[in-house]
Amino acid sequence: MGLRERLLAVQGDIAAACTAVAREPEDVTLIVVTKFHPASLVQELAGLGVRDVGENRHQEAQAKAEALAALDLNWHFIGQLQTKKARQAARYASAIHSIDRERLIDALADSRDIAAGERPIDAFLQINLTDDPGRGGVVPADLESLAEKALQTPSLRLRGVMAVAPLEEPAAASFARLASYSERLRALAPDASAISAGMTHDFAEAIAAGATHLRIGSAITGNRPEHG
Ligand SMILES: *Cc1c(COP(=O)(O)O)cnc(C)c1O
């Protein structure tokens, strides 16, 4: 199968997973994760109609976004983001899915000139679904305080929650917890109803749990090239 066939197959699987739980495929945004793949693959995807792409390393994302600026794609930053790289990432990223600490919000605070008409960055609060504090994401107990901080930051538009399902438990159980955190966030910010969840191996479970933004890589791009 080539890239086009894999993309069509995943789009078909997404539609089927939506139908199975009486959801509309239009309510689900597919972000194709292109990390470790060259800009030429992103260009090919754009030729197939893909508008949303995801990257998890700043330098790589920056280089590709610059090379492909003419395509006007939506670049979603989905990896751990160093505070000192935040302002640079804000130049090309239309969305950041990995906001997990107040210092990162501080670093993004004046990254967009809202008064001059610049669009705010779509902000997803990443939640750690494990007990390991070394994993990315805010601990659930701190979700509300982080959300308050984001809501007070005009350069950010708080969209919702994001998580990666841990390997240690069935994805459906993790995504059920994520859905409950999404409810907590909506109690504070009714518009922040997006749920960024679902990867190659668990996107059907994520759709069943209400995911609105899927981050799918290898099922579409094929295996990632070796990286050191
Ligand atoms: C790599 C990555 C994905 C995509 O993973 P696949 O298993 O290739 O679909 C999604 N989300 C995050 C945060 C990632 O780093």
Ligand as a Chemical Component Dictionary entry (heavy atoms), coordinates in Angstrom:
data_LIG
# 
_chem_comp.id                   LIG 
_chem_comp.type                 NON-POLYMER 
_chem_comp.pdbx_formal_charge   0 
_chem_comp.three_letter_code    LIG 
# 
loop_
_chem_comp_atom.comp_id 
_chem_comp_atom.atom_id 
_chem_comp_atom.alt_atom_id 
_chem_comp_atom.type_symbol 
_chem_comp_atom.charge 
_chem_comp_atom.model_Cartn_x 
_chem_comp_atom.model_Cartn_y 
_chem_comp_atom.model_Cartn_z 
_chem_comp_atom.pdbx_ordinal 
LIG C1 C1 C 0 4.139 9.863  17.637 1  
LIG C2 C2 C 0 2.943 10.394 18.323 2  
LIG C3 C3 C 0 1.655 10.105 17.853 3  
LIG C4 C4 C 0 1.379 9.194  16.674 4  
LIG O1 O1 O 0 1.745 7.874  16.983 5  
LIG P1 P1 P 0 1.406 6.649  16.007 6  
LIG O2 O2 O 0 1.404 5.470  16.923 7  
LIG O3 O3 O 0 2.497 6.589  14.992 8  
LIG O4 O4 O 0 0.082 6.875  15.410 9  
LIG C5 C5 C 0 0.584 10.675 18.525 10 
LIG N1 N1 N 0 0.751 11.469 19.598 11 
LIG C6 C6 C 0 1.965 11.771 20.090 12 
LIG C7 C7 C 0 2.087 12.669 21.273 13 
LIG C8 C8 C 0 3.110 11.236 19.468 14 
LIG O5 O5 O 0 4.315 11.548 19.951 15 
# 
loop_
_chem_comp_bond.comp_id 
_chem_comp_bond.atom_id_1 
_chem_comp_bond.atom_id_2 
_chem_comp_bond.value_order 
_chem_comp_bond.pdbx_ordinal 
LIG C1 C2 SING 1  
LIG C2 C3 SING 2  
LIG C2 C8 DOUB 3  
LIG C3 C4 SING 4  
LIG C3 C5 DOUB 5  
LIG C4 O1 SING 6  
LIG O1 P1 SING 7  
LIG P1 O2 DOUB 8  
LIG P1 O3 SING 9  
LIG P1 O4 SING 10 
LIG C5 N1 SING 11 
LIG N1 C6 DOUB 12 
LIG C6 C7 SING 13 
LIG C6 C8 SING 14 
LIG C8 O5 SING 15 
# 
